[in-house]
Amino acid sequence: MAKKQMRIPSNLTVRQRIALWCIGLSTLVYIIPTLFGFVFFYYSLTAALDHELRNMESALGHAVDFKSGVPRFREWARVLQTTPARSMTTIQLFDASEHLLEHYGPPGVSRLVRNSHEVEDASGKLRVEMTPLLDPQGKTVGYLQFQIPTRDRDAAVKQFALVMALIAPIVLIGLGICSYFVSDKATIPIQQTIDLLRQFISDAGHELNTPLSIINACAESLEHKLAKQGIEAKEITTIASSSERMQSIIDDLMLLAALETALHNESHTDRIAASELINESMDEFSIKFEQKNIALTSHIETDAVIHGDEFRLRTMLNNLLENALRYTDAGGKVDVAATLQNNGLRIVVSDTGIGIPAENLPFIFDRFYRVDKSRSRSSGGSGLGLAIVKAIAEAHRGSIEVTSSRLGTMFTVILPAES
């Protein structure tokens, strides 16, 4: 079965998101009026050509003589048209059978144009205006046709398009710079709120640790007292289990808050051998996998070195292994592979578990999200493990992607590394 894949991009800051939105909207605001301006400019120049042709038609219409039964320009009109010899307009006179009788001005198209206002000859495009000539009885005795080149219009339109295209990068870059600086001011209240929430999570975690410690101590003391009296209370076990679960959630939330606060700002990084890191994490989980009868294998094909926080990177691997353990049934298999590709360490954790439905893939890195809520709660999942994995990968300038089908799931983490 083909696998579904979703690539998780690196997170953008709120400021960057606002700036990108502003640039995108500014681009639309620039392009749409420019297109309308282009169309308006084109049709305005075309209308000016038509107006010029109609004026000439009105001026020369009465200069046609019908006395001989065949339309002819009057003598004064011929002189008027041949003397300047600089007119850009082609003037043509046709009889009722559409045969060309007289022609003045540039060559033009030597046929009567009936169904178009624009034709093309060897010299380029021509704008055409044609009108029938009627005798006093209303019978069509000929046609008067005018043609004028459109090269000036076309050149002006091309110049307009070129100017707008040359201005576009300058305008958009300027708008992008302005958007970036304005977005900094606009995001100050948002950033303050986010920082306040992160600080709240961190402070709340520290404050909750104290009562949780008291609950655990009291539960343990009560259990000893009841045991001395020969009383077995399942409630004590439930309290201890729930307290441990709450402690785990608090620790995960505090870790997420710390990761987001210190994202890319770590002052100290360790040099970590990828093979040692992976092998040590697998050793920690080997007993758990054996107890559940799941085969745990590895294929480490690199001696790459990672720069980062060893504790957090170990937490990332542990969460991926814990996730694979939780959703793989007995008799299944989990494999960890590591290779070096394009100066990046590629760590792949694949399992033969229950898989993730395609509709759930976009949300699996969200906090507290569970694909199978009942199963996750019963097996101790808090819904924060994969969110932590993603945060740690991005804090180390890396990325994570997931592919899944009914045959299993594969998580791929890519981290900057050196061989």
C-alpha positions in Angstrom: 0.0 0.0 0.0 1.3 3.5 -0.9 2.4 5.5 2.1 1.0 8.9 2.9 3.6 11.6 3.5 3.5 15.0 5.1 6.5 17.3 5.4 6.7 19.5 8.5 8.4 22.8 7.6 10.4 24.9 10.1 8.4 27.2 12.3 8.2 30.8 11.4 8.0 33.6 14.0 4.8 35.6 14.2 6.8 38.6 12.9 7.9 36.6 9.8 4.4 35.3 9.2 2.9 38.8 9.3 5.7 40.1 7.0 5.0 37.3 4.5 1.3 38.0 4.5 1.9 41.7 3.9 4.3 41.0 1.0 1.8 38.5 -0.5 -1.1 40.9 -0.2 1.0 43.8 -1.5 2.0 41.7 -4.5 -1.7 41.1 -5.3 -2.5 44.8 -4.8 0.3 45.7 -7.2 -0.4 43.0 -9.9 -4.2 43.5 -10.1 -4.2 47.3 -10.7 -1.3 46.9 -13.1 -3.3 44.4 -15.2 -6.4 46.6 -15.1 -4.1 49.6 -16.1 -2.6 47.6 -18.9 -6.0 46.7 -20.3 -7.4 50.3 -19.8 -4.3 51.8 -21.5 -4.6 49.4 -24.5 -8.2 50.1 -25.1 -7.8 53.8 -24.6 -5.2 54.0 -27.3 -7.3 51.8 -29.5 -10.3 54.1 -29.0 -8.2 57.1 -29.9 -7.3 55.4 -33.2 -10.9 54.6 -33.9 -11.9 58.2 -33.2 -9.3 59.4 -35.6 -10.6 57.1 -38.3 -14.2 58.1 -37.7 -13.2 61.8 -38.0 -11.5 61.2 -41.3 -14.5 59.2 -42.5 -16.8 62.1 -41.6 -14.5 64.6 -43.3 -14.2 62.7 -46.6 -17.6 61.1 -46.8 -19.0 64.1 -48.8 -16.0 64.1 -51.1 -17.3 61.1 -53.1 -19.0 61.8 -56.4 -21.8 59.4 -57.6 -22.7 61.1 -60.9 -21.2 58.5 -63.1 -22.9 55.7 -61.2 -19.5 54.6 -59.9 -18.1 56.2 -56.7 -15.2 58.6 -57.4 -13.3 61.1 -55.3 -13.8 64.6 -56.4 -10.8 66.3 -58.0 -10.2 68.5 -55.0 -10.2 65.5 -52.7 -7.5 63.8 -54.8 -5.3 66.8 -54.7 -5.8 67.1 -51.0 -4.8 63.5 -50.4 -1.8 63.3 -52.7 -0.2 66.6 -51.9 0.9 66.0 -48.3 2.3 62.5 -49.1 3.1 62.2 -45.4 -0.3 60.9 -44.2 -0.1 57.7 -42.1 -3.7 56.8 -43.0 -4.6 54.6 -46.0 -7.7 55.8 -47.8 -9.4 53.3 -50.2 -12.5 53.5 -52.4 -14.3 50.3 -53.5 -17.2 49.8 -55.9 -20.3 47.8 -55.0 -18.6 44.6 -56.1 -15.8 45.3 -53.6 -13.2 46.1 -56.3 -10.6 48.6 -55.3 -11.1 51.8 -57.4 -8.8 54.4 -55.8 -6.1 54.2 -53.1 -4.2 57.0 -51.3 -1.6 56.9 -48.6 0.5 53.9 -47.5 0.0 50.5 -49.1 -2.2 48.9 -46.5 -4.4 45.9 -47.1 -5.9 46.1 -50.6 -9.2 44.3 -49.8 -12.4 45.3 -48.2 -12.4 44.4 -44.5 -15.9 43.6 -43.4 -15.8 41.5 -40.2 -12.8 42.9 -38.3 -11.5 46.2 -37.0 -7.9 45.0 -37.0 -5.9 43.3 -39.8 -2.3 42.5 -40.3 -0.1 42.9 -43.4 3.6 42.6 -44.1 4.3 45.9 -42.3 2.3 45.0 -39.1 -1.1 45.5 -37.7 -3.6 48.0 -39.1 -6.8 49.4 -37.5 -9.6 49.5 -40.0 -12.8 51.6 -40.4 -15.2 50.8 -43.3 -18.4 52.5 -44.2 -20.8 51.8 -47.1 -21.6 54.5 -49.6 -25.3 55.0 -50.5 -26.8 56.8 -53.4 -29.9 59.1 -53.0 -32.2 56.1 -53.4 -30.4 54.2 -50.5 -28.7 51.7 -52.8 -25.1 50.7 -51.9 -22.9 51.9 -54.7 -19.5 51.4 -53.0 -17.4 51.5 -49.8 -15.0 53.9 -48.2 -12.3 52.3 -46.1 -9.6 53.8 -43.9 -6.6 52.0 -42.4 -4.1 53.3 -39.8 -1.0 51.5 -38.4 -1.2 50.4 -34.7 2.6 50.3 -34.2 2.6 53.5 -32.1 -0.1 52.1 -29.9 1.6 48.7 -29.6 4.9 50.4 -28.8 3.3 52.5 -26.1 1.6 49.4 -24.5 4.9 47.5 -24.5 6.7 50.5 -22.9 4.0 50.6 -20.2 4.4 46.9 -19.5 8.2 47.2 -19.4 8.1 50.1 -17.0 5.7 48.4 -14.6 7.8 45.2 -14.7 11.0 47.2 -13.9 9.3 49.1 -11.1 7.7 45.9 -9.6 10.9 44.5 -7.9 11.7 48.0 -6.4 8.1 48.4 -5.1 7.8 44.9 -3.7 11.2 45.0 -2.0 10.3 48.3 -0.5 7.0 47.0 0.7 8.7 43.9 2.1 11.2 45.9 4.1 8.4 48.2 5.4 6.3 45.1 6.3 9.1 43.5 8.2 9.8 46.6 10.3 6.1 47.4 10.8 5.4 43.7 11.8 8.0 44.1 14.5 5.9 46.8 16.2 2.7 44.9 15.5 3.9 41.7 17.2 5.2 43.3 20.4 1.9 42.7 22.3 1.6 39.2 20.8 5.2 38.3 21.8 4.6 39.7 25.3 1.6 37.5 25.6 3.5 34.4 24.4 6.4 35.1 26.7 3.9 35.6 29.6 2.3 32.2 28.8 5.6 30.5 28.7 6.6 32.0 32.0 3.3 31.0 33.5 3.9 27.4 32.3 7.4 27.4 33.8 6.3 29.0 37.1 3.2 26.8 37.4 5.4 23.7 36.8 7.7 24.7 39.6 4.8 25.5 42.0 3.0 22.2 41.2 6.1 20.2 41.9 5.9 21.0 45.6 2.4 19.7 46.3 3.0 16.7 44.1 6.0 15.8 46.2 3.9 16.2 49.3 1.2 14.0 47.7 3.7 11.3 46.8 5.3 11.4 50.3 1.9 11.2 52.1 0.7 8.4 49.8 3.9 6.4 50.5 3.7 7.0 54.2 0.0 6.0 54.3 0.8 2.9 52.3 3.4 1.9 54.9 1.1 2.5 57.8 -1.7 0.5 56.2 0.7 -2.3 55.3 1.7 -2.6 59.0 -1.9 -3.1 59.9 -2.4 -5.7 57.2 -4.6 -3.4 55.1 -4.2 -3.3 51.4 -5.7 -0.2 49.7 -5.8 0.0 45.9 -6.6 3.7 46.1 -3.0 4.3 47.3 -1.7 2.7 44.1 -4.1 4.8 42.0 -3.0 8.0 43.8 0.7 7.2 43.2 0.1 6.3 39.5 -1.9 9.5 38.9 0.7 11.6 40.7 3.4 10.1 38.6 1.5 10.8 35.4 0.9 14.4 36.4 4.6 14.8 37.2 5.4 13.5 33.7 3.0 16.0 32.1 4.5 18.9 34.1 8.0 18.0 33.2 7.1 17.8 29.5 5.3 21.2 29.6 8.3 22.8 31.3 10.7 21.2 28.8 8.6 22.6 25.9 8.5 26.1 27.4 12.3 26.0 27.9 12.8 24.8 24.3 10.7 27.5 22.8 12.3 30.2 25.0 15.8 29.2 24.1 15.2 28.2 20.5 18.5 28.7 18.5 19.9 30.7 21.4 21.9 28.0 23.2 25.2 29.4 24.4 26.7 25.9 25.0 26.5 22.9 22.8 28.1 19.5 23.1 29.9 17.4 20.5 27.9 14.2 20.4 28.7 11.1 18.5 25.5 10.0 16.8 26.2 6.3 17.1 26.8 6.5 20.8 23.7 8.6 21.4 21.5 6.2 19.5 23.0 3.0 21.0 22.6 4.4 24.5 19.0 5.2 24.0 18.3 1.8 22.5 20.1 0.1 25.5 17.7 2.0 27.9 14.7 0.6 26.0 15.9 -2.9 25.2 14.3 -4.5 28.3 11.0 -2.8 27.7 10.9 -4.1 24.1 11.9 -7.6 25.3 9.1 -7.6 27.8 6.6 -6.7 25.1 8.1 -9.2 22.7 9.0 -6.6 20.1 12.2 -6.9 18.1 14.4 -3.7 18.3 17.1 -3.5 15.7 19.5 -0.8 14.4 21.4 0.1 11.2 23.9 2.8 12.0 26.0 3.6 9.0 27.8 6.8 10.1 30.2 8.2 12.7 28.7 11.7 12.3 29.0 14.2 15.1 26.1 16.4 16.2 26.4 19.8 17.9 23.7 20.4 20.5 22.3 19.6 23.9 22.9 15.9 24.6 20.1 15.6 27.2 17.5 17.1 24.9 18.6 15.0 21.9 18.5 11.9 24.1 14.9 12.9 25.1 14.0 13.3 21.4 15.2 9.7 20.6 13.6 8.3 23.8 10.2 9.9 22.9 10.4 8.4 19.4 11.2 4.9 20.8 8.5 5.3 23.5 6.0 6.2 20.8 7.0 3.1 18.7 6.8 0.9 21.7 3.4 2.1 22.7 1.8 1.6 19.3 3.5 -1.6 18.1 1.8 -4.9 19.1 3.7 -7.9 20.4 5.5 -9.8 17.7 6.2 -6.5 15.8 9.5 -4.8 14.9 11.0 -1.4 15.5 14.2 -0.4 13.6 16.4 2.6 14.1 18.6 3.7 11.1 21.2 6.5 10.9 22.9 7.7 7.7 24.8 10.9 6.7 23.3 12.6 3.6 24.5 16.0 2.3 26.1 16.9 5.6 23.0 16.1 7.5 22.4 13.2 9.9 19.2 11.3 8.9 17.7 9.3 11.8 14.8 7.0 10.9 12.7 5.3 13.5 10.3 2.9 11.8 7.8 0.4 13.3 5.3 -2.2 12.2 2.6 -0.8 14.5 -1.0 0.2 13.9 -0.1 3.2 11.7 -1.6 6.7 11.6 -4.7 7.5 9.5 -4.1 10.1 6.8 -6.5 12.5 8.3 -4.6 12.6 11.6 -1.1 13.2 10.1 -1.4 17.0 10.0 -2.0 17.1 13.8 0.3 14.5 15.3 2.9 17.1 16.4 0.3 19.3 18.2 0.3 19.3 22.0 -2.1 16.9 23.7 -3.2 15.4 20.4 -3.8 11.7 20.4 -4.7 9.5 17.4 -6.4 6.9 19.6 -7.4 8.8 22.7 -8.7 5.8 24.7 -5.6 3.7 23.9 -3.2 6.5 24.6 -4.6 7.3 28.0 -4.7 3.7 29.0 -1.0 3.3 28.1 0.1 6.4 29.8 0.6 8.8 26.8 0.2 12.5 27.6 0.1 13.7 24.0 3.2 15.8 24.4 5.9 13.4 23.3 5.9 14.2 19.6 5.5 17.9 20.2 8.7 17.7 22.2 10.4 15.7 19.5 9.5 18.4 16.9 10.6 21.3 19.2 14.0 19.6 19.9 14.6 18.9 16.2 13.9 22.5 15.3 15.9 23.9 18.3 18.9 22.1 16.7 18.1 23.7 13.3 16.7 20.4 12.0 13.4 19.0 10.8 11.1 16.0 11.1 8.7 14.3 8.7 6.4 11.3 9.0 5.1 8.7 6.7 2.5 6.1 7.6 0.2 3.3 6.4 -1.5 0.3 7.9 1.8 -1.5 7.8 3.5 0.9 10.2 4.9 4.4 10.7 8.3 6.0 10.0 9.6 9.1 11.6 12.6 10.8 10.0 14.7 13.4 11.8 17.3 15.4 9.9 19.9 17.3 11.9 23.0 19.3 10.9 26.1 17.2 11.4 29.7 16.7 10.5 31.3 13.5 9.4 
